[in-house]
Amino acid sequence: MDLRLHMNYKIKLVPIKVSWQAGRNSIVIEGVEGNTVSVHTTVKLSDDSYKKIKIDFPLFAECRFLNFNFGEHNYDNFLIRDPSDRYVKDTYDWKEWDSIFAETGVCPNPYFYEVENTTWINNKDFYSDLFAKGFKHFILVGYDSYLEILANGYEVSFNE
């Protein structure tokens, strides 16, 4: 049973500790069956400059690319962990954490998350084995689209 059908269920998103912020630009995905899924997007750095990146998911089990705005598609159905370990709504004002990005280079809300309470583990019997082997449910949010992927890690590279 999909827990999202219950009124009180909220997707819990844990921001990935990266030196950039996505969410403002489109996402381009490329991949070959049985191989790496690569995602291309433009991100904002702590100095307010922009750079193109590629995120490779070399070992993945499933991915979903939705051509919908994540916040609108999941309206009031998710919470994001802030740097003080509180889960907050999408309407939360992240400005109080802007100094962390500038000072440490780690973005408090990069629009790249691990889903803490994923329902994918319940969807197929073999997925429970994958989670035991280190697979995680990631979400990358773009401007009007988002990617959900079940993968065993990722690698980020900056394009020159």
C-alpha positions as CSV (number, residue, x, y, z in Angstrom):
1,M,0.0,0.0,0.0
2,D,1.3,3.5,-0.9
3,L,1.6,5.5,2.3
4,R,1.2,8.7,0.4
5,L,-2.5,8.0,0.3
6,H,-2.8,8.6,4.0
7,M,-3.6,12.1,4.9
8,N,-0.9,12.4,7.6
9,Y,2.0,10.9,5.5
10,K,4.6,13.4,4.4
11,I,7.7,12.7,2.3
12,K,10.7,13.5,4.5
13,L,13.6,15.0,2.4
14,V,17.1,15.2,3.7
15,P,19.3,17.7,1.8
16,I,22.4,16.2,0.3
17,K,25.5,18.1,1.5
18,V,26.8,19.6,-1.8
19,S,28.5,22.9,-2.7
20,W,25.7,24.0,-5.1
21,Q,22.0,24.7,-5.4
22,A,19.8,23.2,-8.2
23,G,16.1,23.9,-8.7
24,R,16.2,26.9,-11.0
25,N,17.1,25.3,-14.3
26,S,16.0,22.4,-16.5
27,I,17.2,18.9,-16.1
28,V,18.5,16.8,-19.0
29,I,18.8,13.1,-18.5
30,E,20.7,10.5,-20.6
31,G,21.3,6.9,-20.1
32,V,21.6,3.5,-21.6
33,E,19.9,0.3,-20.4
34,G,22.0,-1.5,-17.8
35,N,24.4,1.5,-17.5
36,T,24.8,4.9,-15.9
37,V,22.1,7.5,-15.8
38,S,23.6,11.0,-16.2
39,V,21.8,14.2,-15.3
40,H,22.9,17.6,-16.6
41,T,21.7,20.9,-15.1
42,T,23.0,24.3,-14.2
43,V,23.5,25.1,-10.5
44,K,24.1,28.2,-8.3
45,L,27.3,28.3,-6.3
46,S,27.9,30.0,-3.0
47,D,29.3,33.1,-4.7
48,D,26.1,33.5,-6.7
49,S,27.7,32.3,-9.9
50,Y,26.3,29.5,-12.1
51,K,27.9,26.4,-13.4
52,K,26.9,23.4,-15.4
53,I,27.2,20.1,-13.7
54,K,26.8,16.4,-14.5
55,I,25.6,13.9,-11.9
56,D,26.2,10.3,-12.7
57,F,24.3,7.5,-11.0
58,P,26.5,4.5,-12.0
59,L,24.5,1.8,-10.3
60,F,20.7,2.4,-10.3
61,A,17.6,0.2,-10.1
62,E,14.8,2.6,-11.1
63,C,14.3,6.2,-12.1
64,R,11.3,8.4,-12.7
65,F,11.5,11.7,-14.5
66,L,8.4,13.8,-14.0
67,N,7.7,16.8,-16.1
68,F,5.9,18.6,-13.3
69,N,7.0,21.2,-10.8
70,F,7.9,19.2,-7.6
71,G,6.4,21.6,-5.1
72,E,3.1,21.8,-7.0
73,H,2.9,18.1,-7.8
74,N,3.5,17.2,-4.1
75,Y,1.9,20.3,-2.6
76,D,1.8,20.1,1.2
77,N,2.9,16.5,1.0
78,F,6.6,16.8,1.9
79,L,8.9,18.2,4.6
80,I,12.6,19.2,4.3
81,R,15.1,18.8,7.1
82,D,16.7,22.2,7.9
83,P,20.3,22.6,9.3
84,S,18.9,22.5,12.9
85,D,17.4,19.0,12.2
86,R,13.8,20.2,12.1
87,Y,11.5,19.1,9.4
88,V,9.9,22.2,7.8
89,K,7.3,22.9,5.1
90,D,8.2,24.0,1.6
91,T,7.0,27.5,2.5
92,Y,9.8,27.8,5.1
93,D,12.0,30.9,4.7
94,W,15.6,29.5,4.1
95,K,17.2,33.0,4.3
96,E,18.2,32.5,7.9
97,W,20.6,29.8,6.6
98,D,22.1,31.8,3.7
99,S,25.2,32.6,5.7
100,I,26.0,28.8,6.0
101,F,26.2,28.5,2.2
102,A,28.4,31.6,2.0
103,E,30.7,30.6,4.9
104,T,31.0,26.9,4.5
105,G,30.2,26.3,0.8
106,V,27.5,23.7,1.8
107,C,24.1,24.6,0.6
108,P,21.4,24.1,3.3
109,N,18.7,23.4,0.6
110,P,20.3,22.3,-2.6
111,Y,17.1,20.8,-4.2
112,F,18.9,17.5,-4.2
113,Y,17.7,15.2,-1.5
114,E,17.6,11.7,-0.1
115,V,14.1,10.5,0.8
116,E,14.3,9.4,4.4
117,N,11.0,7.5,4.5
118,T,10.9,6.2,0.9
119,T,7.9,4.0,-0.1
120,W,10.0,2.4,-2.8
121,I,11.3,-0.1,-0.3
122,N,7.7,-1.4,-0.1
123,N,6.9,-1.4,-3.8
124,K,8.8,-4.5,-5.0
125,D,10.2,-7.4,-3.0
126,F,13.7,-7.1,-4.3
127,Y,14.0,-3.4,-3.4
128,S,14.4,-4.3,0.3
129,D,17.5,-6.2,-0.6
130,L,18.8,-3.2,-2.5
131,F,18.4,-0.9,0.5
132,A,20.4,-3.4,2.6
133,K,23.1,-3.0,0.0
134,G,23.3,0.8,0.3
135,F,20.9,1.9,-2.4
136,K,19.1,5.2,-1.6
137,H,16.1,7.1,-3.0
138,F,17.3,10.4,-4.4
139,I,15.3,13.4,-5.7
140,L,16.8,16.2,-7.8
141,V,14.5,19.1,-8.4
142,G,14.7,21.2,-11.5
143,Y,12.7,24.3,-12.6
144,D,9.6,22.5,-13.8
145,S,10.6,18.9,-13.6
146,Y,12.2,16.5,-11.1
147,L,14.0,13.2,-11.1
148,E,13.5,10.4,-8.6
149,I,16.2,7.7,-8.7
150,L,17.0,4.6,-6.7
151,A,20.7,4.3,-6.8
152,N,23.8,3.2,-5.0
153,G,25.5,6.6,-4.9
154,Y,26.3,9.3,-7.3
155,E,29.3,11.3,-8.7
156,V,29.2,15.0,-9.5
157,S,31.5,16.7,-12.0
158,F,31.5,20.4,-13.1
159,N,31.6,21.2,-16.7
160,E,34.1,23.8,-17.9
